[in-house]
């Protein structure tokens, strides 16, 4: 057994010289085992010659591991087939809004070992114990729908299923006679009001009865404020000189850096119910796609719940096709 194997534990993400050797061992193990990236969201995205999904995955892990004063806490187990690596992040934004501590858990790598080893289950339990000791009340996680070992391990430590999300991509040229325009400052309050009152009501938070619907609704105006503060674009559609709906999107510079293609990302859509049944939802959707393509974007990705059949139809009609599926889990620690 090499010095890189047989070690397990956890470490806080901070700028600590003593952790450099351990972090490099973890990265070396990941780079030596390309199979470890096969469940990553971006494996089936498009890459120009000279770019690869494995390299993008490795660089994202490296960035997280070596972030100065980062938010992540990592749990690991080094084996001859590569490292087990999971991370947890306690969210200050969510705590401020929901008034209790919330965390997100992500499974980064799981070596191809017999399930009976239960190393993943052990690390998950360590992470849960850590979060409980930190006073965290709620943990969410998203796992690749094909990663059966991870899905069962999440269930075994108490996580429960709440949603499936499809991530589709299109490179189609969208022809729309009325491309959307971007929001003006005077329309901010109107867009925030629409975001709070007309969200899709079957997302994972809404399906969890322990969350108050009013508190979930009021999260979206804050989301819009954060979007505007980050100078990310919001497209709007009008009816009778009044904003009827909006669509938040972004240009993903990191995907361009690691794939060689320019990617746009659809993020949040809402339409005032007063204007439904007039075809405005489809116009908003296709008009935003047209706006993004007019910015010189090669591919557009998106995400929608499998329960949201209207959204699924919009995506299919716009030539989107699925490249990734993720399962959303919740765990309450009180």
C-alpha positions in Angstrom: 0.0 0.0 0.0 1.4 3.4 -1.0 1.5 6.4 1.3 -1.4 7.8 -0.7 -3.7 5.0 0.3 -5.4 4.0 3.4 -6.0 7.5 4.7 -9.3 8.9 5.6 -10.7 11.9 7.4 -11.9 15.4 6.8 -10.5 18.9 6.6 -11.8 22.5 6.6 -11.3 24.4 3.5 -8.8 27.1 4.4 -5.4 28.3 3.3 -3.3 25.8 5.4 0.2 24.8 4.2 -0.1 21.5 6.0 -3.0 20.4 3.8 -1.2 20.9 0.4 0.3 17.4 0.3 -3.0 15.8 1.1 -4.9 17.9 -1.5 -2.3 17.0 -4.1 -2.6 13.3 -3.2 -6.4 13.6 -3.7 -6.0 15.3 -7.1 -3.3 12.8 -8.2 -5.7 10.0 -7.4 -8.5 11.6 -9.4 -6.4 12.4 -12.4 -5.1 8.8 -12.5 -8.6 7.4 -12.7 -10.7 9.0 -15.5 -13.6 6.8 -14.5 -14.1 9.0 -11.5 -15.6 11.8 -13.6 -18.1 9.6 -15.4 -21.1 10.8 -13.3 -20.2 14.5 -13.6 -22.9 16.7 -15.1 -20.7 18.0 -17.9 -19.5 14.6 -19.4 -22.0 14.8 -22.3 -21.6 18.5 -23.1 -19.7 19.4 -26.2 -15.9 20.1 -26.3 -13.7 21.4 -29.0 -10.5 19.4 -29.9 -8.0 19.9 -27.2 -10.6 20.2 -24.4 -12.1 17.4 -22.4 -14.8 16.7 -19.8 -12.2 15.0 -17.6 -9.9 18.0 -17.6 -12.9 20.3 -16.8 -13.9 18.0 -13.9 -10.3 17.9 -12.5 -9.9 21.7 -12.7 -13.1 22.3 -10.8 -12.1 19.9 -8.1 -8.6 21.6 -7.9 -10.3 25.0 -7.7 -12.5 23.9 -4.8 -9.7 22.2 -2.9 -7.3 25.1 -3.1 -9.7 28.0 -2.8 -8.4 30.5 -0.2 -10.8 30.6 2.7 -13.4 28.6 0.8 -16.7 27.5 2.2 -16.3 23.7 1.7 -15.5 21.1 4.2 -14.2 17.9 2.6 -14.5 14.2 3.7 -12.2 11.7 2.0 -10.9 8.2 1.9 -7.9 7.3 -0.2 -7.9 3.9 -2.0 -5.8 2.2 -4.7 -8.7 2.9 -7.2 -8.8 6.6 -6.4 -10.3 8.8 -3.6 -13.7 8.9 -2.2 -14.4 12.6 -1.9 -17.6 14.4 -0.7 -18.0 18.0 0.5 -20.5 20.0 2.5 -21.1 23.7 2.4 -23.1 25.6 5.0 -25.1 28.4 3.3 -25.1 31.8 4.9 -27.6 33.1 2.2 -30.1 30.4 3.0 -29.7 30.8 6.8 -30.3 34.5 6.5 -33.6 33.8 4.6 -35.0 30.7 6.3 -33.7 31.6 9.8 -32.0 28.3 10.5 -28.8 26.7 9.4 -28.9 24.9 6.0 -26.2 23.0 4.2 -25.6 21.4 0.8 -23.8 18.1 0.4 -22.1 16.9 -2.8 -20.6 13.6 -3.8 -17.6 14.4 -6.0 -15.9 11.0 -6.5 -16.7 7.4 -5.7 -14.2 4.7 -6.8 -15.5 1.5 -8.4 -15.2 -0.8 -5.4 -17.6 -3.5 -4.1 -20.6 -1.9 -2.4 -20.0 -4.0 0.7 -17.0 -1.8 1.6 -19.5 0.9 2.6 -16.8 3.6 2.6 -19.2 6.1 1.0 -21.8 5.4 3.6 -19.2 5.9 6.3 -18.1 9.3 4.9 -21.7 10.4 4.5 -22.4 9.6 8.1 -19.3 11.5 9.2 -20.4 14.5 7.2 -23.9 14.4 8.7 -22.5 14.1 12.2 -20.2 17.1 11.5 -23.2 19.2 10.3 -25.3 18.2 13.2 -22.6 19.3 15.6 -22.4 22.6 13.8 -26.1 23.2 14.5 -27.3 22.6 10.9 -31.0 21.7 10.7 -31.4 20.9 7.0 -29.2 19.4 4.3 -30.0 19.1 0.6 -28.1 17.2 -2.1 -28.3 16.4 -5.8 -27.0 13.1 -7.2 -26.6 11.8 -10.8 -29.7 9.7 -11.6 -27.5 6.9 -13.0 -25.2 6.7 -9.9 -27.0 3.8 -8.2 -24.4 3.3 -5.5 -24.6 7.0 -4.5 -28.4 7.0 -4.6 -28.7 4.0 -2.3 -26.1 5.3 0.0 -28.0 8.5 0.4 -31.1 6.6 1.3 -29.3 4.4 3.8 -28.1 7.4 5.8 -31.6 8.9 5.9 -31.9 11.2 2.9 -35.2 11.2 1.2 -36.2 11.8 -2.5 -37.9 15.0 -3.5 -37.4 15.8 -7.2 -35.8 14.8 -10.5 -34.3 17.5 -12.7 -33.4 17.1 -16.4 -30.5 19.2 -17.8 -31.0 19.5 -21.6 -28.9 21.3 -24.3 -29.7 22.9 -27.6 -27.6 24.5 -30.4 -30.6 25.2 -32.6 -31.0 28.6 -34.1 -34.2 29.9 -32.7 -36.2 32.1 -35.1 -38.5 34.5 -33.2 -40.1 37.6 -34.6 -40.1 39.3 -31.2 -36.8 38.7 -29.4 -37.0 39.7 -25.8 -35.3 42.8 -24.4 -33.5 43.2 -21.2 -35.0 44.6 -18.0 -34.9 48.3 -17.2 -34.2 49.6 -13.7 -37.8 50.9 -13.3 -39.2 47.4 -13.9 -37.3 45.7 -11.0 -40.1 45.9 -8.5 -42.6 44.4 -11.1 -40.2 41.5 -11.9 -39.6 40.9 -8.2 -43.4 40.7 -7.6 -43.9 38.3 -10.4 -41.1 36.1 -9.1 -42.7 35.9 -5.7 -46.2 35.1 -6.8 -46.0 32.9 -9.9 -43.3 30.3 -9.4 -43.7 26.7 -10.4 -45.2 25.2 -7.2 -43.9 21.7 -7.4 -40.1 22.2 -6.9 -38.3 20.3 -4.2 -38.8 23.0 -1.5 -42.5 23.2 -2.2 -42.8 19.5 -2.0 -41.3 19.4 1.5 -44.0 20.1 4.0 -41.6 21.4 6.6 -40.9 24.5 4.5 -43.5 27.3 4.7 -44.8 28.2 1.2 -44.7 32.0 2.0 -41.0 31.8 3.0 -40.2 29.9 -0.2 -42.1 32.4 -2.3 -40.2 35.3 -0.7 -36.9 33.7 -1.6 -37.3 34.6 -5.3 -37.3 38.4 -5.0 -34.0 38.0 -3.2 -32.8 35.8 -6.0 -33.7 38.5 -8.5 -31.9 41.1 -6.4 -28.8 38.9 -6.3 -29.0 38.4 -10.1 -29.1 42.2 -10.7 -26.3 42.8 -8.2 -24.1 40.3 -10.0 -25.0 42.1 -13.3 -26.5 39.0 -14.8 -29.2 39.6 -17.6 -32.9 39.3 -17.2 -35.1 39.2 -20.3 -38.7 40.6 -20.0 -41.8 40.3 -22.1 -44.6 42.9 -22.2 -48.3 42.9 -22.8 -50.2 46.2 -23.2 -47.0 48.1 -22.1 -46.7 46.1 -18.9 -44.2 43.5 -18.0 -46.0 40.1 -18.1 -43.0 37.8 -17.4 -39.3 37.5 -17.2 -36.5 35.0 -17.8 -33.1 35.1 -16.0 -30.2 33.7 -17.9 -26.4 34.0 -17.9 -23.4 33.5 -20.2 -21.2 30.8 -18.6 -17.6 32.0 -19.0 -16.2 29.0 -17.2 -17.8 26.6 -19.6 -16.3 28.6 -22.5 -12.9 28.4 -20.9 -12.9 24.6 -20.5 -15.0 23.5 -23.5 -14.0 26.0 -26.2 -17.7 26.7 -26.9 -19.8 29.6 -25.7 -22.6 28.4 -23.4 -25.7 30.3 -22.3 -27.7 29.0 -19.3 -31.4 29.4 -18.6 -32.0 30.0 -14.9 -35.4 31.3 -13.8 -38.7 32.0 -15.6 -42.0 33.3 -14.3 -45.2 34.6 -16.0 -48.0 36.6 -14.4 -51.0 34.2 -14.4 -53.2 37.1 -15.7 -51.5 36.7 -19.1 -51.6 32.9 -19.4 -53.4 31.3 -22.2 -52.2 34.0 -24.7 -49.1 32.2 -25.8 -46.9 34.6 -23.9 -45.1 31.8 -22.1 -43.8 30.2 -25.3 -43.0 33.7 -26.7 -41.0 34.5 -23.6 -39.1 31.2 -23.8 -38.3 31.3 -27.5 -37.7 35.0 -27.5 -35.1 34.6 -24.7 -33.4 31.8 -26.6 -33.3 34.0 -29.7 -31.8 36.8 -27.6 -29.1 34.5 -26.2 -28.2 33.1 -29.7 -28.0 36.7 -31.0 -25.2 37.2 -28.4 -23.1 34.7 -30.3 -23.7 31.7 -28.1 -23.0 28.2 -29.4 -25.0 26.1 -27.0 -27.7 26.8 -24.4 -28.3 24.6 -21.4 -31.3 24.6 -19.0 -32.9 22.6 -16.2 -36.4 21.6 -15.4 -38.3 19.3 -13.1 -39.6 16.0 -14.6 -42.9 16.9 -13.0 -43.1 20.2 -15.0 -44.6 18.9 -18.2 -45.3 22.3 -19.6 -41.6 23.2 -19.3 -40.6 19.8 -20.8 -42.8 20.5 -23.9 -41.3 24.0 -24.3 -37.8 22.5 -24.2 -38.6 19.7 -26.7 -40.2 22.1 -29.1 -37.1 24.2 -29.0 -34.9 21.2 -29.9 -33.4 20.7 -26.5 -32.3 17.1 -25.6 -31.3 15.7 -22.3 -27.7 15.2 -21.3 -28.0 14.8 -17.6 -30.5 13.8 -14.8 -30.1 14.6 -11.2 -32.1 13.4 -8.1 -32.7 15.9 -5.3 -32.6 14.7 -1.7 -33.5 16.3 1.6 -32.4 15.4 5.2 -33.6 17.1 8.4 -31.3 16.8 11.3 -33.6 17.7 14.2 
